[in-house]
């Protein structure tokens, strides 16, 4: 059980922020984006979810790794307001694979976890080759005194090719995340909205002792087949 949550199997709801200022699809100013995110947080809180996660989903096309200071600043401001309003455990992801920046935002805004891409092993996304980030990320976390911020690592991430690690199973990847001091692993389907394979969930759970969260495709209809095999659910679609 993750000590962040009052239940053994938390539901974490996604807040997909509108395109942030400076990105190609941006149409709203920061105050309007923040106001909408806070309203969503209040709705989720009142509905009884156990945690929230923010993501810059609409900032397409995503940068490869690092993002500009305008994105970091915007997400820190919005995240802090969402955290203070909801009073729930909160995390964030900054696409694509901007893990250092996400950790800085989480630390500054008082958030509890980040969702990291490319923590262990490499994969190919539409942004290009995403390399393992664990060593740099955890040293940065120690350097800024942010050890309380958990790192949840995607494994065999959706919307990506894993041909270069085809001989490394998802269970072995999960074990590597634990060995490299990750705090949780996230299993997804192949694309947004697709449920994971039950065999992938089982292999992940078998090969690591840290929490295993489902990161896509969980619905009321399929919840029963995943419930006993996992430690929580991230719901966004």
C-alpha angles and dihedrals in degrees: 000000000000109000090219091074135057092221134057093233110036126190111223115196123210124231106200104200121220114254107295124235112281096029122111096252096043113136104149133066120242096258091055092048090049093048092052092048091051092051090052090049091053092049092050092046092051090048089059105251116159100222146000136227126196124209136177091227096153097054091099133190088047123220117241105254114316121056130199125274089251090065093045092049094046094049092047092053094046094042093052092052093047091050094049092046099045099036086206131124104277136192139169146207125209114204132259106025092301089150098151090051091048091052091050091051093047092051094047095044097044095246124157108223146003132218109230130200120208096014094146125019124356133271139178118247129174087268090059135255113355111202130203110279104181099105096048094039098052093044088052090049090054093045095056095040095246100133091129089067107092122220115221110192127208113224123202085000123218120254089031142102117238098183092121090060097035091126091055111081124218091250091055089048090053090049089052091054090053092045089051090053101256115160099219141353129230123212121197142172120256095272138016111291095020117118119234121255110265088227090057091051092049093048091049093050091047095054103046139040099207119096117288116210128189110232105188145021101024112149138164088258098056100030094099095061092052101036100089094039101056143047103226148342134245109203122192114141 
